[in-house]
């Protein structure tokens, strides 16, 4: 499944451990929307697998 990452929004993140800065390897996306539709758990896993840089930036952005 391909994602237009520009359409991913409303990202919710859990597992942020500031002792793990800057890696945040335990943080993960628990919810998001794609083009206004809530993503399934499977879609989120595929997003994390195929777009790790986007997911890392989303996690980093969530702490600001």
N, C-alpha and C positions, 0 to 999 in steps of 0.2 A: 504494500500500500504506500502510495506516495502522498506526502503532505505538502501543502503550500504553507511553509512555516510563518509566512506573513499573515495567515489567517488564524493562527493559534493565539488564543487570548484567555483571560481569566484563569491564569495558571495558579494552582495551589500547590505548595511545597511543604513537605514534612521532613523530619530527620536532620535538621540543620544543627550541627555541633560546632560552635565557634572554636573549640579546641582543635578542630581539624582544618582550620583556615590555612591556606586558601583552597585546599582540595575539596572539602565538603563531600567526601566520598560516600558518606552515609545518607546524604540528602537525596530525596527523590520527589518526583512529581506525582501527586495523588489525584489531581483533577485538572482538567483544562477543557476549553471549547475549541472546536475547529469550525470556522465559518458560522459561528453562532450556535452550533450544536454540541452538546456535551459529548466528550470523547469517552469511549469505552476503555476499560482497563487494558485490553489487548492493544488498542490504538496507542495508548500512552506508552506501553512497553515498546512498541514498534518505533514510536517517536524517539524514545531514549536510545534505542539501538541504532537507528539510522541518522540521528541528528544530535550526537552527544555534545557538540559545541554549543548548539542552540539551547539545549537543556541546561548545561552548565551556566550559561549566561542568564537564563531564566531563574535559576537557583540563586545566583549572585545578586540579581536584581531584586529578588524577593526580600533580601535582608536590608534594603535601603528604605 
